[in-house]
Amino acid sequence: MSNNSNAFMTSAKKSKRQQASIQHAQPEVDELVCINVRIPKSMHTKLQYHKVETGENMTVLINRLLEAEFA
């Protein structure tokens, strides 16, 4: 059981280090609009994995991608 615990702790420490390096983007405008978007479940799962791996939440990711597309 100690091997599993060590692997978990190592993974948790690595995740914390990665998350510490992520800067959370702040919106440049004061006014925000809320939208609802329907996406396939598989895409939602990929978004959740991205959040876990990078620490970037879905709102920040979507804003970044839309900005890149329409900038």
N, CA, C and O atoms as a Tripos MOL2 file, in Angstrom:
@<TRIPOS>MOLECULE
protein
  284   283    71     0     0
PROTEIN
NO_CHARGES

@<TRIPOS>ATOM
      1 N           0.8150   -1.1900    0.0000 N.3       1 MET1
      2 CA          0.0000    0.0000    0.0000 C.3       1 MET1
      3 C           0.8620    1.2580    0.0000 C.2       1 MET1
      4 O           0.4310    2.2990   -0.4970 O.2       1 MET1
      5 N           2.0500    1.1800    0.5390 N.am      2 SER2
      6 CA          2.9160    2.3530    0.5750 C.3       2 SER2
      7 C           3.3530    2.7610   -0.8260 C.2       2 SER2
      8 O           3.5580    3.9490   -1.0740 O.2       2 SER2
      9 N           3.5040    1.7970   -1.7660 N.am      3 ASN3
     10 CA          3.8660    2.1490   -3.1370 C.3       3 ASN3
     11 C           2.7680    2.9730   -3.7970 C.2       3 ASN3
     12 O           3.0540    3.9520   -4.4870 O.2       3 ASN3
     13 N           1.5010    2.5780   -3.5870 N.am      4 ASN4
     14 CA          0.3820    3.3320   -4.1470 C.3       4 ASN4
     15 C           0.3220    4.7150   -3.5320 C.2       4 ASN4
     16 O           0.0620    5.6980   -4.2260 O.2       4 ASN4
     17 N           0.5600    4.7940   -2.2450 N.am      5 SER5
     18 CA          0.5260    6.0760   -1.5610 C.3       5 SER5
     19 C           1.6280    6.9800   -2.0970 C.2       5 SER5
     20 O           1.4030    8.1680   -2.3260 O.2       5 SER5
     21 N           2.8150    6.4220   -2.2980 N.am      6 ASN6
     22 CA          3.9260    7.2190   -2.8240 C.3       6 ASN6
     23 C           3.6420    7.6950   -4.2440 C.2       6 ASN6
     24 O           3.9530    8.8350   -4.5900 O.2       6 ASN6
     25 N           3.0600    6.8390   -5.0590 N.am      7 ALA7
     26 CA          2.7270    7.2190   -6.4260 C.3       7 ALA7
     27 C           1.6840    8.3310   -6.4180 C.2       7 ALA7
     28 O           1.7700    9.2760   -7.2030 O.2       7 ALA7
     29 N           0.7120    8.2180   -5.5390 N.am      8 PHE8
     30 CA         -0.3110    9.2490   -5.4380 C.3       8 PHE8
     31 C           0.2990   10.5710   -4.9970 C.2       8 PHE8
     32 O           0.0020   11.6180   -5.5720 O.2       8 PHE8
     33 N           1.1440   10.5270   -3.9840 N.am      9 MET9
     34 CA          1.7710   11.7440   -3.4680 C.3       9 MET9
     35 C           2.6670   12.3830   -4.5260 C.2       9 MET9
     36 O           2.6770   13.6050   -4.6690 O.2       9 MET9
     37 N           3.4130   11.5760   -5.2620 N.am     10 THR10
     38 CA          4.2680   12.0850   -6.3230 C.3      10 THR10
     39 C           3.4390   12.7810   -7.3930 C.2      10 THR10
     40 O           3.7860   13.8660   -7.8600 O.2      10 THR10
     41 N           2.3420   12.1410   -7.7750 N.am     11 SER11
     42 CA          1.4580   12.7130   -8.7730 C.3      11 SER11
     43 C           0.8340   14.0180   -8.2740 C.2      11 SER11
     44 O           0.7310   14.9830   -9.0320 O.2      11 SER11
     45 N           0.4230   14.0530   -7.0270 N.am     12 ALA12
     46 CA         -0.1850   15.2510   -6.4500 C.3      12 ALA12
     47 C           0.8180   16.3990   -6.4020 C.2      12 ALA12
     48 O           0.4690   17.5410   -6.6980 O.2      12 ALA12
     49 N           2.0530   16.1020   -6.0330 N.am     13 LYS13
     50 CA          3.0840   17.1350   -5.9770 C.3      13 LYS13
     51 C           3.3830   17.6840   -7.3730 C.2      13 LYS13
     52 O           3.5510   18.8900   -7.5520 O.2      13 LYS13
     53 N           3.4470   16.7870   -8.3580 N.am     14 LYS14
     54 CA          3.6930   17.2090   -9.7300 C.3      14 LYS14
     55 C           2.5630   18.1150  -10.2110 C.2      14 LYS14
     56 O           2.8120   19.1430  -10.8400 O.2      14 LYS14
     57 N           1.3320   17.7360   -9.9160 N.am     15 SER15
     58 CA          0.1790   18.5340  -10.3150 C.3      15 SER15
     59 C           0.2160   19.9170   -9.6720 C.2      15 SER15
     60 O          -0.0840   20.9140  -10.3300 O.2      15 SER15
     61 N           0.5810   19.9840   -8.3950 N.am     16 LYS16
     62 CA          0.6740   21.2760   -7.7080 C.3      16 LYS16
     63 C           1.7310   22.1650   -8.3450 C.2      16 LYS16
     64 O           1.5220   23.3690   -8.5010 O.2      16 LYS16
     65 N           2.8610   21.5800   -8.7130 N.am     17 ARG17
     66 CA          3.9240   22.3580   -9.3600 C.3      17 ARG17
     67 C           3.4300   22.9160  -10.6930 C.2      17 ARG17
     68 O           3.6830   24.0760  -11.0190 O.2      17 ARG17
     69 N           2.7280   22.0880  -11.4580 N.am     18 GLN18
     70 CA          2.2310   22.5380  -12.7540 C.3      18 GLN18
     71 C           1.1900   23.6370  -12.5810 C.2      18 GLN18
     72 O           1.1980   24.6240  -13.3170 O.2      18 GLN18
     73 N           0.3020   23.4710  -11.6190 N.am     19 GLN19
     74 CA         -0.7470   24.4580  -11.4000 C.3      19 GLN19
     75 C          -0.1780   25.7780  -10.9040 C.2      19 GLN19
     76 O          -0.7250   26.8380  -11.2090 O.2      19 GLN19
     77 N           0.9000   25.7320  -10.1520 N.am     20 ALA20
     78 CA          1.5120   26.9540   -9.6320 C.3      20 ALA20
     79 C           2.0430   27.8210  -10.7630 C.2      20 ALA20
     80 O           2.1280   29.0410  -10.6240 O.2      20 ALA20
     81 N           2.4000   27.1990  -11.8820 N.am     21 SER21
     82 CA          2.9760   27.9530  -12.9890 C.3      21 SER21
     83 C           1.9180   28.5510  -13.9110 C.2      21 SER21
     84 O           2.2500   29.3290  -14.8060 O.2      21 SER21
     85 N           0.6580   28.2020  -13.7080 N.am     22 ILE22
     86 CA         -0.4060   28.6850  -14.5820 C.3      22 ILE22
     87 C          -0.9180   30.0300  -14.0900 C.2      22 ILE22
     88 O          -1.2520   30.1970  -12.9170 O.2      22 ILE22
     89 N          -0.9710   30.9670  -14.9970 N.am     23 GLN23
     90 CA         -1.5400   32.2670  -14.6680 C.3      23 GLN23
     91 C          -3.0080   32.2460  -15.0810 C.2      23 GLN23
     92 O          -3.3370   31.9020  -16.2160 O.2      23 GLN23
     93 N          -3.8750   32.6120  -14.1630 N.am     24 HIS24
     94 CA         -5.2930   32.6470  -14.4810 C.3      24 HIS24
     95 C          -5.6150   33.9560  -15.1770 C.2      24 HIS24
     96 O          -5.4080   35.0420  -14.6340 O.2      24 HIS24
     97 N          -6.1240   33.8270  -16.3810 N.am     25 ALA25
     98 CA         -6.4360   35.0040  -17.1780 C.3      25 ALA25
     99 C          -7.6300   35.7400  -16.5810 C.2      25 ALA25
    100 O          -8.6320   35.1360  -16.1970 O.2      25 ALA25
    101 N          -7.4960   37.0360  -16.5160 N.am     26 GLN26
    102 CA         -8.5810   37.8900  -16.0560 C.3      26 GLN26
    103 C          -9.1930   38.5670  -17.2760 C.2      26 GLN26
    104 O          -8.4720   39.0160  -18.1670 O.2      26 GLN26
    105 N         -10.5080   38.6410  -17.3160 N.am     27 PRO27
    106 CA        -11.1190   39.3040  -18.4660 C.3      27 PRO27
    107 C         -10.6860   40.7710  -18.5360 C.2      27 PRO27
    108 O         -10.5750   41.4490  -17.5150 O.2      27 PRO27
    109 N         -10.4450   41.2410  -19.7530 N.am     28 GLU28
    110 CA        -10.0030   42.6150  -19.9490 C.3      28 GLU28
    111 C         -11.1730   43.5940  -19.9280 C.2      28 GLU28
    112 O         -10.9760   44.8020  -19.7950 O.2      28 GLU28
    113 N         -12.3580   43.0850  -20.0550 N.am     29 VAL29
    114 CA        -13.5390   43.9440  -20.0470 C.3      29 VAL29
    115 C         -14.3090   43.7150  -18.7540 C.2      29 VAL29
    116 O         -14.2500   42.6440  -18.1500 O.2      29 VAL29
    117 N         -15.0320   44.7510  -18.3490 N.am     30 ASP30
    118 CA        -15.8150   44.6540  -17.1210 C.3      30 ASP30
    119 C         -17.1250   43.9180  -17.3450 C.2      30 ASP30
    120 O         -17.6770   43.3330  -16.4130 O.2      30 ASP30
    121 N         -17.6180   43.9410  -18.5540 N.am     31 GLU31
    122 CA        -18.9280   43.3810  -18.8360 C.3      31 GLU31
    123 C         -18.7880   42.0030  -19.4790 C.2      31 GLU31
    124 O         -18.1210   41.8580  -20.5030 O.2      31 GLU31
    125 N         -19.4050   41.0110  -18.8880 N.am     32 LEU32
    126 CA        -19.3700   39.6550  -19.4190 C.3      32 LEU32
    127 C         -20.7870   39.2040  -19.7490 C.2      32 LEU32
    128 O         -21.7500   39.6460  -19.1230 O.2      32 LEU32
    129 N         -20.9040   38.3320  -20.7240 N.am     33 VAL33
    130 CA        -22.1820   37.7670  -21.1250 C.3      33 VAL33
    131 C         -22.1120   36.2610  -20.9380 C.2      33 VAL33
    132 O         -21.1200   35.6300  -21.3030 O.2      33 VAL33
    133 N         -23.1430   35.6980  -20.3820 N.am     34 CYS34
    134 CA        -23.2150   34.2560  -20.1710 C.3      34 CYS34
    135 C         -23.9240   33.6100  -21.3590 C.2      34 CYS34
    136 O         -24.9880   34.0660  -21.7790 O.2      34 CYS34
    137 N         -23.3260   32.5450  -21.8990 N.am     35 ILE35
    138 CA        -23.9530   31.8170  -23.0000 C.3      35 ILE35
    139 C         -24.0360   30.3390  -22.6310 C.2      35 ILE35
    140 O         -23.2780   29.8510  -21.7930 O.2      35 ILE35
    141 N         -24.9550   29.6440  -23.2620 N.am     36 ASN36
    142 CA        -25.0570   28.1930  -23.1110 C.3      36 ASN36
    143 C         -24.6940   27.5620  -24.4410 C.2      36 ASN36
    144 O         -25.1710   27.9840  -25.4940 O.2      36 ASN36
    145 N         -23.8550   26.5600  -24.3840 N.am     37 VAL37
    146 CA        -23.4250   25.8780  -25.5950 C.3      37 VAL37
    147 C         -23.5620   24.3810  -25.3620 C.2      37 VAL37
    148 O         -23.1310   23.8640  -24.3320 O.2      37 VAL37
    149 N         -24.1510   23.7010  -26.3050 N.am     38 ARG38
    150 CA        -24.2640   22.2430  -26.2200 C.3      38 ARG38
    151 C         -23.1050   21.6370  -27.0040 C.2      38 ARG38
    152 O         -22.8750   21.9670  -28.1670 O.2      38 ARG38
    153 N         -22.3830   20.7440  -26.3340 N.am     39 ILE39
    154 CA        -21.2570   20.0650  -26.9710 C.3      39 ILE39
    155 C         -21.4020   18.5720  -26.7450 C.2      39 ILE39
    156 O         -22.0900   18.1540  -25.8130 O.2      39 ILE39
    157 N         -20.7650   17.7610  -27.5800 N.am     40 PRO40
    158 CA        -20.8240   16.3150  -27.3760 C.3      40 PRO40
    159 C         -20.1860   15.9230  -26.0370 C.2      40 PRO40
    160 O         -19.2630   16.5800  -25.5560 O.2      40 PRO40
    161 N         -20.6920   14.8550  -25.4620 N.am     41 LYS41
    162 CA        -20.1820   14.3960  -24.1750 C.3      41 LYS41
    163 C         -18.6850   14.0950  -24.2560 C.2      41 LYS41
    164 O         -17.9460   14.3540  -23.3050 O.2      41 LYS41
    165 N         -18.2440   13.5560  -25.3750 N.am     42 SER42
    166 CA        -16.8180   13.2310  -25.5330 C.3      42 SER42
    167 C         -15.9530   14.4950  -25.4700 C.2      42 SER42
    168 O         -14.8460   14.4680  -24.9320 O.2      42 SER42
    169 N         -16.4660   15.6070  -26.0240 N.am     43 MET43
    170 CA        -15.7180   16.8630  -25.9800 C.3      43 MET43
    171 C         -15.6760   17.3990  -24.5490 C.2      43 MET43
    172 O         -14.6550   17.9260  -24.1070 O.2      43 MET43
    173 N         -16.7790   17.2640  -23.8380 N.am     44 HIS44
    174 CA        -16.8310   17.7010  -22.4380 C.3      44 HIS44
    175 C         -15.8180   16.9140  -21.6080 C.2      44 HIS44
    176 O         -15.1340   17.4780  -20.7530 O.2      44 HIS44
    177 N         -15.7270   15.6210  -21.8630 N.am     45 THR45
    178 CA        -14.7500   14.7870  -21.1540 C.3      45 THR45
    179 C         -13.3300   15.2600  -21.4450 C.2      45 THR45
    180 O         -12.4980   15.3260  -20.5410 O.2      45 THR45
    181 N         -13.0520   15.5900  -22.7090 N.am     46 LYS46
    182 CA        -11.7230   16.1040  -23.0740 C.3      46 LYS46
    183 C         -11.4380   17.4280  -22.3600 C.2      46 LYS46
    184 O         -10.3160   17.6740  -21.9180 O.2      46 LYS46
    185 N         -12.4610   18.2730  -22.2520 N.am     47 LEU47
    186 CA        -12.2950   19.5400  -21.5280 C.3      47 LEU47
    187 C         -11.9760   19.2980  -20.0590 C.2      47 LEU47
    188 O         -11.1420   19.9900  -19.4750 O.2      47 LEU47
    189 N         -12.6370   18.3210  -19.4710 N.am     48 GLN48
    190 CA        -12.3740   18.0040  -18.0640 C.3      48 GLN48
    191 C         -10.9530   17.4900  -17.8690 C.2      48 GLN48
    192 O         -10.2880   17.8610  -16.9020 O.2      48 GLN48
    193 N         -10.4800   16.6350  -18.7840 N.am     49 TYR49
    194 CA         -9.1010   16.1500  -18.7010 C.3      49 TYR49
    195 C          -8.1150   17.3080  -18.8420 C.2      49 TYR49
    196 O          -7.1100   17.3750  -18.1350 O.2      49 TYR49
    197 N          -8.4210   18.2170  -19.7670 N.am     50 HIS50
    198 CA         -7.5550   19.3880  -19.9550 C.3      50 HIS50
    199 C          -7.4660   20.2020  -18.6630 C.2      50 HIS50
    200 O          -6.3900   20.6570  -18.2760 O.2      50 HIS50
    201 N          -8.6000   20.3730  -18.0140 N.am     51 LYS51
    202 CA         -8.6340   21.1290  -16.7560 C.3      51 LYS51
    203 C          -7.7610   20.4610  -15.7050 C.2      51 LYS51
    204 O          -7.0030   21.1340  -15.0070 O.2      51 LYS51
    205 N          -7.8640   19.1430  -15.5890 N.am     52 VAL52
    206 CA         -7.0730   18.4110  -14.5940 C.3      52 VAL52
    207 C          -5.5910   18.4930  -14.9220 C.2      52 VAL52
    208 O          -4.7640   18.6920  -14.0320 O.2      52 VAL52
    209 N          -5.2530   18.3410  -16.2010 N.am     53 GLU53
    210 CA         -3.8480   18.3220  -16.6060 C.3      53 GLU53
    211 C          -3.1860   19.6940  -16.5320 C.2      53 GLU53
    212 O          -2.0040   19.7960  -16.2010 O.2      53 GLU53
    213 N          -3.9460   20.7560  -16.8390 N.am     54 THR54
    214 CA         -3.3260   22.0750  -16.9430 C.3      54 THR54
    215 C          -3.7480   23.0510  -15.8440 C.2      54 THR54
    216 O          -3.0370   24.0140  -15.5560 O.2      54 THR54
    217 N          -4.8940   22.8010  -15.2390 N.am     55 GLY55
    218 CA         -5.4140   23.7300  -14.2440 C.3      55 GLY55
    219 C          -6.1940   24.8730  -14.8550 C.2      55 GLY55
    220 O          -6.7300   25.7140  -14.1320 O.2      55 GLY55
    221 N          -6.2670   24.9170  -16.1690 N.am     56 GLU56
    222 CA         -7.0000   25.9710  -16.8740 C.3      56 GLU56
    223 C          -8.4780   25.5890  -16.9240 C.2      56 GLU56
    224 O          -8.8370   24.5540  -17.4850 O.2      56 GLU56
    225 N          -9.3360   26.4340  -16.3340 N.am     57 ASN57
    226 CA        -10.7470   26.0670  -16.3080 C.3      57 ASN57
    227 C         -11.3830   26.2730  -17.6760 C.2      57 ASN57
    228 O         -10.8090   26.9130  -18.5580 O.2      57 ASN57
    229 N         -12.5810   25.7160  -17.8330 N.am     58 MET58
    230 CA        -13.2460   25.7290  -19.1380 C.3      58 MET58
    231 C         -13.5170   27.1410  -19.6370 C.2      58 MET58
    232 O         -13.3570   27.4150  -20.8260 O.2      58 MET58
    233 N         -13.9180   28.0290  -18.7570 N.am     59 THR59
    234 CA        -14.2140   29.4000  -19.1600 C.3      59 THR59
    235 C         -12.9730   30.0810  -19.7210 C.2      59 THR59
    236 O         -13.0370   30.7270  -20.7670 O.2      59 THR59
    237 N         -11.8600   29.9400  -19.0400 N.am     60 VAL60
    238 CA        -10.6110   30.5610  -19.5000 C.3      60 VAL60
    239 C         -10.1770   29.9410  -20.8230 C.2      60 VAL60
    240 O          -9.7560   30.6550  -21.7340 O.2      60 VAL60
    241 N         -10.2760   28.6220  -20.9340 N.am     61 LEU61
    242 CA         -9.8980   27.9390  -22.1670 C.3      61 LEU61
    243 C         -10.7540   28.4150  -23.3360 C.2      61 LEU61
    244 O         -10.2270   28.7500  -24.3960 O.2      61 LEU61
    245 N         -12.0590   28.4450  -23.1480 N.am     62 ILE62
    246 CA        -12.9650   28.8500  -24.2250 C.3      62 ILE62
    247 C         -12.7360   30.3120  -24.6030 C.2      62 ILE62
    248 O         -12.7240   30.6510  -25.7860 O.2      62 ILE62
    249 N         -12.5570   31.1680  -23.6160 N.am     63 ASN63
    250 CA        -12.2640   32.5780  -23.9170 C.3      63 ASN63
    251 C         -10.9690   32.7100  -24.7130 C.2      63 ASN63
    252 O         -10.9000   33.4890  -25.6640 O.2      63 ASN63
    253 N          -9.9480   31.9540  -24.3290 N.am     64 ARG64
    254 CA         -8.6590   32.0050  -25.0320 C.3      64 ARG64
    255 C          -8.8070   31.5340  -26.4750 C.2      64 ARG64
    256 O          -8.2660   32.1520  -27.3910 O.2      64 ARG64
    257 N          -9.5390   30.4390  -26.6770 N.am     65 LEU65
    258 CA         -9.7220   29.9040  -28.0290 C.3      65 LEU65
    259 C         -10.5540   30.8410  -28.9070 C.2      65 LEU65
    260 O         -10.2440   31.0340  -30.0830 O.2      65 LEU65
    261 N         -11.6100   31.4220  -28.3320 N.am     66 LEU66
    262 CA        -12.4250   32.3670  -29.0970 C.3      66 LEU66
    263 C         -11.6310   33.6170  -29.4430 C.2      66 LEU66
    264 O         -11.7410   34.1430  -30.5510 O.2      66 LEU66
    265 N         -10.8390   34.0870  -28.5030 N.am     67 GLU67
    266 CA         -9.9980   35.2660  -28.7680 C.3      67 GLU67
    267 C          -9.0140   34.9820  -29.9020 C.2      67 GLU67
    268 O          -8.7940   35.8310  -30.7650 O.2      67 GLU67
    269 N          -8.4290   33.7940  -29.8990 N.am     68 ALA68
    270 CA         -7.4840   33.4250  -30.9520 C.3      68 ALA68
    271 C          -8.1910   33.3340  -32.3110 C.2      68 ALA68
    272 O          -7.6150   33.6990  -33.3370 O.2      68 ALA68
    273 N          -9.4080   32.8590  -32.3150 N.am     69 GLU69
    274 CA        -10.1640   32.7110  -33.5590 C.3      69 GLU69
    275 C         -10.6260   34.0460  -34.1290 C.2      69 GLU69
    276 O         -10.6020   34.2520  -35.3420 O.2      69 GLU69
    277 N         -11.0460   34.9470  -33.2520 N.am     70 PHE70
    278 CA        -11.6600   36.1860  -33.7130 C.3      70 PHE70
    279 C         -10.7810   37.4230  -33.5410 C.2      70 PHE70
    280 O         -11.2290   38.5340  -33.8250 O.2      70 PHE70
    281 N          -9.5590   37.2600  -33.0910 N.am     71 ALA71
    282 CA         -8.6710   38.4180  -32.8830 C.3      71 ALA71
    283 C          -8.0840   38.8970  -34.1850 C.2      71 ALA71
    284 O          -7.3160   39.8590  -34.2000 O.2      71 ALA71
@<TRIPOS>BOND
     1     1     2 1
     2     2     3 1
     3     3     4 2
     4     3     5 am
     5     5     6 1
     6     6     7 1
     7     7     8 2
     8     7     9 am
     9     9    10 1
    10    10    11 1
    11    11    12 2
    12    11    13 am
    13    13    14 1
    14    14    15 1
    15    15    16 2
    16    15    17 am
    17    17    18 1
    18    18    19 1
    19    19    20 2
    20    19    21 am
    21    21    22 1
    22    22    23 1
    23    23    24 2
    24    23    25 am
    25    25    26 1
    26    26    27 1
    27    27    28 2
    28    27    29 am
    29    29    30 1
    30    30    31 1
    31    31    32 2
    32    31    33 am
    33    33    34 1
    34    34    35 1
    35    35    36 2
    36    35    37 am
    37    37    38 1
    38    38    39 1
    39    39    40 2
    40    39    41 am
    41    41    42 1
    42    42    43 1
    43    43    44 2
    44    43    45 am
    45    45    46 1
    46    46    47 1
    47    47    48 2
    48    47    49 am
    49    49    50 1
    50    50    51 1
    51    51    52 2
    52    51    53 am
    53    53    54 1
    54    54    55 1
    55    55    56 2
    56    55    57 am
    57    57    58 1
    58    58    59 1
    59    59    60 2
    60    59    61 am
    61    61    62 1
    62    62    63 1
    63    63    64 2
    64    63    65 am
    65    65    66 1
    66    66    67 1
    67    67    68 2
    68    67    69 am
    69    69    70 1
    70    70    71 1
    71    71    72 2
    72    71    73 am
    73    73    74 1
    74    74    75 1
    75    75    76 2
    76    75    77 am
    77    77    78 1
    78    78    79 1
    79    79    80 2
    80    79    81 am
    81    81    82 1
    82    82    83 1
    83    83    84 2
    84    83    85 am
    85    85    86 1
    86    86    87 1
    87    87    88 2
    88    87    89 am
    89    89    90 1
    90    90    91 1
    91    91    92 2
    92    91    93 am
    93    93    94 1
    94    94    95 1
    95    95    96 2
    96    95    97 am
    97    97    98 1
    98    98    99 1
    99    99   100 2
   100    99   101 am
   101   101   102 1
   102   102   103 1
   103   103   104 2
   104   103   105 am
   105   105   106 1
   106   106   107 1
   107   107   108 2
   108   107   109 am
   109   109   110 1
   110   110   111 1
   111   111   112 2
   112   111   113 am
   113   113   114 1
   114   114   115 1
   115   115   116 2
   116   115   117 am
   117   117   118 1
   118   118   119 1
   119   119   120 2
   120   119   121 am
   121   121   122 1
   122   122   123 1
   123   123   124 2
   124   123   125 am
   125   125   126 1
   126   126   127 1
   127   127   128 2
   128   127   129 am
   129   129   130 1
   130   130   131 1
   131   131   132 2
   132   131   133 am
   133   133   134 1
   134   134   135 1
   135   135   136 2
   136   135   137 am
   137   137   138 1
   138   138   139 1
   139   139   140 2
   140   139   141 am
   141   141   142 1
   142   142   143 1
   143   143   144 2
   144   143   145 am
   145   145   146 1
   146   146   147 1
   147   147   148 2
   148   147   149 am
   149   149   150 1
   150   150   151 1
   151   151   152 2
   152   151   153 am
   153   153   154 1
   154   154   155 1
   155   155   156 2
   156   155   157 am
   157   157   158 1
   158   158   159 1
   159   159   160 2
   160   159   161 am
   161   161   162 1
   162   162   163 1
   163   163   164 2
   164   163   165 am
   165   165   166 1
   166   166   167 1
   167   167   168 2
   168   167   169 am
   169   169   170 1
   170   170   171 1
   171   171   172 2
   172   171   173 am
   173   173   174 1
   174   174   175 1
   175   175   176 2
   176   175   177 am
   177   177   178 1
   178   178   179 1
   179   179   180 2
   180   179   181 am
   181   181   182 1
   182   182   183 1
   183   183   184 2
   184   183   185 am
   185   185   186 1
   186   186   187 1
   187   187   188 2
   188   187   189 am
   189   189   190 1
   190   190   191 1
   191   191   192 2
   192   191   193 am
   193   193   194 1
   194   194   195 1
   195   195   196 2
   196   195   197 am
   197   197   198 1
   198   198   199 1
   199   199   200 2
   200   199   201 am
   201   201   202 1
   202   202   203 1
   203   203   204 2
   204   203   205 am
   205   205   206 1
   206   206   207 1
   207   207   208 2
   208   207   209 am
   209   209   210 1
   210   210   211 1
   211   211   212 2
   212   211   213 am
   213   213   214 1
   214   214   215 1
   215   215   216 2
   216   215   217 am
   217   217   218 1
   218   218   219 1
   219   219   220 2
   220   219   221 am
   221   221   222 1
   222   222   223 1
   223   223   224 2
   224   223   225 am
   225   225   226 1
   226   226   227 1
   227   227   228 2
   228   227   229 am
   229   229   230 1
   230   230   231 1
   231   231   232 2
   232   231   233 am
   233   233   234 1
   234   234   235 1
   235   235   236 2
   236   235   237 am
   237   237   238 1
   238   238   239 1
   239   239   240 2
   240   239   241 am
   241   241   242 1
   242   242   243 1
   243   243   244 2
   244   243   245 am
   245   245   246 1
   246   246   247 1
   247   247   248 2
   248   247   249 am
   249   249   250 1
   250   250   251 1
   251   251   252 2
   252   251   253 am
   253   253   254 1
   254   254   255 1
   255   255   256 2
   256   255   257 am
   257   257   258 1
   258   258   259 1
   259   259   260 2
   260   259   261 am
   261   261   262 1
   262   262   263 1
   263   263   264 2
   264   263   265 am
   265   265   266 1
   266   266   267 1
   267   267   268 2
   268   267   269 am
   269   269   270 1
   270   270   271 1
   271   271   272 2
   272   271   273 am
   273   273   274 1
   274   274   275 1
   275   275   276 2
   276   275   277 am
   277   277   278 1
   278   278   279 1
   279   279   280 2
   280   279   281 am
   281   281   282 1
   282   282   283 1
   283   283   284 2
@<TRIPOS>SUBSTRUCTURE
     1 MET1         2 RESIDUE 1 A MET
     2 SER2         6 RESIDUE 1 A SER
     3 ASN3        10 RESIDUE 1 A ASN
     4 ASN4        14 RESIDUE 1 A ASN
     5 SER5        18 RESIDUE 1 A SER
     6 ASN6        22 RESIDUE 1 A ASN
     7 ALA7        26 RESIDUE 1 A ALA
     8 PHE8        30 RESIDUE 1 A PHE
     9 MET9        34 RESIDUE 1 A MET
    10 THR10       38 RESIDUE 1 A THR
    11 SER11       42 RESIDUE 1 A SER
    12 ALA12       46 RESIDUE 1 A ALA
    13 LYS13       50 RESIDUE 1 A LYS
    14 LYS14       54 RESIDUE 1 A LYS
    15 SER15       58 RESIDUE 1 A SER
    16 LYS16       62 RESIDUE 1 A LYS
    17 ARG17       66 RESIDUE 1 A ARG
    18 GLN18       70 RESIDUE 1 A GLN
    19 GLN19       74 RESIDUE 1 A GLN
    20 ALA20       78 RESIDUE 1 A ALA
    21 SER21       82 RESIDUE 1 A SER
    22 ILE22       86 RESIDUE 1 A ILE
    23 GLN23       90 RESIDUE 1 A GLN
    24 HIS24       94 RESIDUE 1 A HIS
    25 ALA25       98 RESIDUE 1 A ALA
    26 GLN26      102 RESIDUE 1 A GLN
    27 PRO27      106 RESIDUE 1 A PRO
    28 GLU28      110 RESIDUE 1 A GLU
    29 VAL29      114 RESIDUE 1 A VAL
    30 ASP30      118 RESIDUE 1 A ASP
    31 GLU31      122 RESIDUE 1 A GLU
    32 LEU32      126 RESIDUE 1 A LEU
    33 VAL33      130 RESIDUE 1 A VAL
    34 CYS34      134 RESIDUE 1 A CYS
    35 ILE35      138 RESIDUE 1 A ILE
    36 ASN36      142 RESIDUE 1 A ASN
    37 VAL37      146 RESIDUE 1 A VAL
    38 ARG38      150 RESIDUE 1 A ARG
    39 ILE39      154 RESIDUE 1 A ILE
    40 PRO40      158 RESIDUE 1 A PRO
    41 LYS41      162 RESIDUE 1 A LYS
    42 SER42      166 RESIDUE 1 A SER
    43 MET43      170 RESIDUE 1 A MET
    44 HIS44      174 RESIDUE 1 A HIS
    45 THR45      178 RESIDUE 1 A THR
    46 LYS46      182 RESIDUE 1 A LYS
    47 LEU47      186 RESIDUE 1 A LEU
    48 GLN48      190 RESIDUE 1 A GLN
    49 TYR49      194 RESIDUE 1 A TYR
    50 HIS50      198 RESIDUE 1 A HIS
    51 LYS51      202 RESIDUE 1 A LYS
    52 VAL52      206 RESIDUE 1 A VAL
    53 GLU53      210 RESIDUE 1 A GLU
    54 THR54      214 RESIDUE 1 A THR
    55 GLY55      218 RESIDUE 1 A GLY
    56 GLU56      222 RESIDUE 1 A GLU
    57 ASN57      226 RESIDUE 1 A ASN
    58 MET58      230 RESIDUE 1 A MET
    59 THR59      234 RESIDUE 1 A THR
    60 VAL60      238 RESIDUE 1 A VAL
    61 LEU61      242 RESIDUE 1 A LEU
    62 ILE62      246 RESIDUE 1 A ILE
    63 ASN63      250 RESIDUE 1 A ASN
    64 ARG64      254 RESIDUE 1 A ARG
    65 LEU65      258 RESIDUE 1 A LEU
    66 LEU66      262 RESIDUE 1 A LEU
    67 GLU67      266 RESIDUE 1 A GLU
    68 ALA68      270 RESIDUE 1 A ALA
    69 GLU69      274 RESIDUE 1 A GLU
    70 PHE70      278 RESIDUE 1 A PHE
    71 ALA71      282 RESIDUE 1 A ALA
